């Protein structure tokens, strides 16, 4: 891991891995969504609205996965001072927020015909909304820390503290009386019929590849900004 802490080594890897992840992710996602929309039959209870799940479920998982990545990178930065860990955490924040917002939007679209309302202050929905606000707060805090020259330890600590919300989201349908359906996929078993499960897992893979590609692209952009700023400072010192 520390071998890729060197920005040059990381960039040499990310330069070809970024387009590979993005292109393969777009292809896999397109195949999964086409499969789910055109070939999967309507659900016995949910009818045609079941097709929303091929977007809703992957984005929900990646919304939580994005913050899990922030927490892990923050821990690595705080404990081992890994040079790229703080950058990776910042890079995961924006795509994590986007997937969380898509999850909330598709959940509302699904909830209107299923529950008869666009929104309820349900444990799962509320904790997912809290996650979106945590993302916004983290992004603002990380940008402020960079702008003011404050130690990146502050957003890293916030990233760790915010991880408390992840198990709350995951277990909310178990801990509280919830309109949201209980977990359909658990360790070693699934309550989802294989007709729906196969394109769903393919969609999860596709969205995950896109997420990874976007994170790498953002890391490259953040590193380019840091290197450009360093060059400007060096030239300013030389001019003095």
Secondary structure, 3 states (H helix, E strand, C coil): CHHHHCHHHHHHHHHHHHHHHHHHHHHHHHHHHHHHHHCCCCECCCEHHHHHHHHHHHHHHHHHHHHHHHHHHHHHHHHHCCCCHHHHHHHHHHHHHHHHHHHHHHHHHHHHHHHCCCCCCCHHHHHHHHHHHHHHHHHHHHHHHHHHCCCCHHHHHHHHHHCHHHHHHHHHHHHCCCCCCCCCEECCEECCCHHHHHHHHHHHHHHHHHHHHHHHHHHHHHHHHHHHHHHHHHHHHHHC
